[in-house]
Amino acid sequence: MRKILAVWTITAFAFIGAALAGDELVVNRNAAHQFATLPDGVRFPEGITANPKNGDIFVGTFDAPSPTNPNPDNKLLRFDRHGKLEASRSFGTTPLLGLEFNRADAKVYIAAVGDFSGTGSRIQRIVANFNGTTAIEEVAVIPSIGAPAPRTVQNPDGSVDTITFGDNARVPNALTFDSRGRLYISDSFQGAIFRIDNPAACAPCTVADVTLVVHDPLLATAGFPPFGANGLALNQDETVLFIANTGDDRILKLDLATNMVAVFVESINGADGIAFDKSGRLWVAANQSDEVVGLNAVGRVVAKLGDFQGIRNDGTVRGLLFPASLVIVDDDIFVTNLALPLDGVVGNEPEEDVKRYTVSRIKLPKD
């Protein structure tokens, strides 16, 4: 069920704060345009990354096995800068989440959620100019550390709620490299951030090569959609790792000097993929409000781009529908329309009407 917020939230106050601070609030509901269409039968585009040298866009699918589709065929797709499909590589029943292009070895790194398909969750990679038979390389198995400790929440009346997390599946979700070539990995169910210091040299890495950076209750969720730590983005000087918590509608920040996690922004409805632009604005795919939200340096909302505008006659999305991940190339934001039905009630969600799945493009507003 799509969330509807009917109360004033911190995000609402952020709009007022932006205006008071002199930031121009940019709202463009028509900003998202169709960039590429996935091949027939290929569903649920989720992860996205790009090769900045030639503008190629890579998209992975999150088609998990289900009673109605026990043997999905997940794909990694490569589109050229004009949205033309160049290559498709099958990953079988294993659903794919985050993707990240590594400039050091010109390979695409992939978060493969094998715990959903019985093959074990891990990080894989493939050369950027892959074809349908190119070898898929193993990088590292995600350690099994279980759920984080319970989270306590103070209430206005002085009482305390305790949230206990029970998820044990390993769900590597988003990936990001720092300037030293180290790879950070979010784990949505285990509530953790992992790091691999030299992934380009792994063939594959051992468990000892995978560092647990932090295992924190703020990185897990009991909310909806049921994914905690998700999108990742480093600030310019790489002192802070920003982390989306999708189910909690939050952007968190991890101080990499102290490994302390804190809340940066509340009430981004389904905060999913995130990325900084060259002006320092943080862009967030808000998957439950079908928009991309721009935040300034202090977390105030300065832009709301795109919207769901219906389903075309050919079954493609007009605008955005469950935008999951984004990547910025020059002055464009490319966004995957996951369009994944989640509430289990037949006929209740527009996602059920999608027949062809798409990637959208949004022009960055001037700063």
N, C-alpha and C positions, 0 to 999 in steps of 0.2 A: 504494500500500500504506500502511495506517495505521501510524504509528510506534508502537512499544511500547518504553518505556524500562525496562530491567531493571537499572539501576545507580543507586546514590545520585547525585543531582545537586544542584546548588546550590538548585534548587527544594525538594528534600527537606529540605535543611538550613534553608531558609527557614521551613518548617513548624515545625521545632524552635525556631528563633529566635523565631518569633512567640509560641510558648507561653512561652518563657523571658522575653520582654519584657513579658508580661502582656496582649498582644493576644488577644482572643477569636477563635478560629478558627471561622468559620461554614462548615459544610458542609451543603448542602441539594441532594441529587440530584434532588428533585422540584420544583425551583424554576421550571422553564421550562414555560409553558403556551401553547397555541396562541392567537395573537392574530388572524392573518389568513391566508387561503388565496389564492394567486394564481389567476387564471383558468386554465381548462383549456388546456393546450398552452404555457403560459408557464413557462419553466424557469430554474433557477439564480439565485435572488435573491441579490445580492451587496451592493451599496451601499445605505446607508440614511441618512436624515436626517429632520429634523422641523421643522415650523413651531411655535415655542414659543407663539405667540399663540393658535392655535386647536387645537393638538394633532395636526394632520395629519401623517401618516407617509408619506414618499416612499421608494420602493424601485426600484432598477434591476437589470436582469438581465445576467448575464455568460454569454451563450450564443454561444461563438465558432464560426465556421464550421468544419466538419469533413467528412471524406469521407462520413459517414452523414447529415449535415445541413448541406449546403453553403450554404444560404440561411436561416439563422435570422432570426427577427423579434424583436429585442430591444425591451424595453419600459421606459418609466418609468411607474410606477404611483403613484397617490395614494389613500391610505386615510384615512378619518376616525378620530377618536380611539377609536371602537368597533370598528375593523377592517373597516368597510364600504368596498368599492371605490368611489371617487368618479370617477376618471378614469384613462385609459390613453393613452399617446402612444408611437407606434412610432418606433424609431431604426434599423430595418432590421438589416442584417447586422453593424453595429458593436457589439461587446460593451461594456458599461458597467461601470466599477468604482466608485470613490468618488463620493459625493454630499455636498453641503454647502449648507445653506440660508443665504442672505445676508440679514441683517436690513436692511441698508442699502437694498436695492432689491427686497426680497421676491421674490427669484428663487432657483431651485435651480441650483447649479453642478454640472457633471457631468464626470467623467473618462472620455472616450470613447477606447477603445483601437483606433483605426483601423488601426494597424500590423498587427493580427491579421485585418483584413478588407479591406486594400488601399485604405483611404480616408484614412489618415494620422491619427496620434494627436494629440488636441487637447483643450482644455477648451471646453465648451459651457455654455449656460444656457437656462432657460425660466422664464416667470412661474409663480409657485406655484399659481395657480388655473387651470392649463392644462386644455385638453380635447384631444380626439383630433386636432385640426388646428392647434393653436397653433404659431406659428413657433418653431423652434429657433435660438437665436442663437449665433454663433461668438464665442468670447472670445479664444483664443490657440492657436497651434500649439506643440506641445512641441518644443524644440530637439533636434537630433540631436548628441549629444556622445560617443556610444560608451560602452564599458564603462570602469569605473575601473581604476586601476593594480592590479597583483597585490597580494594580501594575504599577509604572512608570519605564520606561527603558530609560536610557540616550544613545543617538546615537553618533557616532564619529563626526558627523557634528555639534553637539551642540543641535540638536533637541531632543524632548522627545516623546516617545510613551507611551500611556496609555492603559493598558489591563484591561478590565472590565469582571469580572467573573459572570456568571449567574446561575451556578449549585446550586440547592437546595437539591438534593437527598442526603441522608445519606449513605455513602459508606465506612463502616469500612473495612480496607484492611489488614494491617499487625499488628501483636501483638508481644510484647516482655515483659518478666518479669525481674524486677531487683532483687537483692539479698535479698531485704526486702519483696518480694512477691507482689510488686505493678505491675499492668498491664498497659503498655502503648499501645495506639491504634492510628493508623493513619486513617484519613478520607480523601479519595482521592478527593471527590467532594467539600466538605465543607472547604477544606484547613486547617485542624486542627489536633492537637494532643490532645487526651484525656488520662486521667489516672484514674484508679480505685485502691484505696489504699489497700483494703482487699477483693479482688474478691472471694477468697476461702470461705469467710464467708457469701457471698451474696446468698440469696435464695428467690427472687432475690434482687439485689441492687435497690435502688430508684434513681431517677434523681439526687438527692442531693449527692449521693455517687460517681457520675461521674464528675471528675474535668476537666475543660477545661484548658489545659496547655498553649496552644498557638493557635491563629487563625491568620494566616499570609499569605499575598499574595504570598510569595515564596513557599507555600505549595499547591497552586492551579496551574492549567496549562490551556493554550489554545492550547497546542501542541498535538502530536500524539505518542502513543496511549493516549486517553483522560483521563488519570488517573494522578492526582498530587501526594500528599503524599502517599508513598507506603511502601517499605521495611524498617524495623527498626532494629537497632543494637546499643547496649550500648558499650562504650569503657570500658576498664578493671576496671577503678576506678569509673565508672558510673557517671562521671561528664558531659559527652556529649552524646546526643542521635543522632546517624547518621540516616538520612532519605533519601530514594531514592525518587526523583520526576521523574516519568516515562516519562511523556509528555515533560518535559523540558530537559531530558537527563542529569540530575544532581544528585549528592549526596550532600545533605545539612547537616549541623550540628547545633544542638540545644544545646546551653549552658544552662544546667539545673539550674545553679545558677542565671542567669539573664533572662532566657527565650528568649534570642536573637537568631534569625535564620540567618545563613550565608551560602554562597556557599562554599563547600569543593572541589568539582571536577566538571568540565564541560565535556560534550560530551561523556558520556557513553550511547550508542545508545539504548534507551529503558530501562534505569536502573530500575530494578524491585526488586526482593528479595535480601537481603544482610545479611551477617553474618561474624563475626570475627573468625579466627582460633586461636589456642593457641599461635601462633607466633606473633599475632597482625596484620596480614594481613587482609584487608577487601575484601571479595569476593562478586562480584556483578553479578547477572543474567542479562545480556544485551539482552533483549528479541527481539530487532529488528536487532541485528547482530548475533544472534544464537551462543552466546559464553558466557563463564564465565570469568570475568575480575578480576584480583587480584591487589589490591592497597597497597602501603606501607604506613607508618605512616604519610607521608606528601602528600599523594594522587597521587603519581606517579605510573603509570602502571608498574607492575613487572611480570605479567603473563596474557596470553590469552589462554584459554583452551576450546577445543571443537569447533564444527562447524556443519552446516547442510550438510549432505552427501547423501541426497536422501531418497526415500521411498522404503522400502523392498517390495517384492512380497506379503507379508501377510498384507501390509498396515500399518506397524509400521515405526517409524522414525529411520533412521540411523544417530546417533549423536544427535544433539540438534535442535529443531524447536520451536521457541517462548518459550525459557526457562523462566519460570515465577518466581518460588520460589526455595530456596535451604536451606538445613540444613546440618550441618557438624557433623559427628559422627566419632570419633577417627581420622583416616587419610583419610576419604572419604567425598566427597561432593555429596549429593543426590539432583537431580534437576528434577522438573516437566516439561515435554514438553507439554505446554498448547495447542500449535498448533491450535490457534483460528483464523479463517479468519476474517479480519476486514474491508477490503476495499469495500466489497459489489459487486465486479465485478466477475462474474462467470468465472472460468478458469484462474484467474490471480495470484493465490497464491498456493504454494505447500501445505499449510495447508488443502486445499480442498481435497487433495488426501489421507489424513490420514484416515484409517479405524479402527485401533486399537491404543489406546493411551498408552503412556509409561512414566516411570520414568527412568532417567539415573543416572549412578554413575561415578564419576571422582575421581581419586586418587590425593590427595594433593601433589604438588611438595615439595621437601625438601626446607627448608628456608636457 
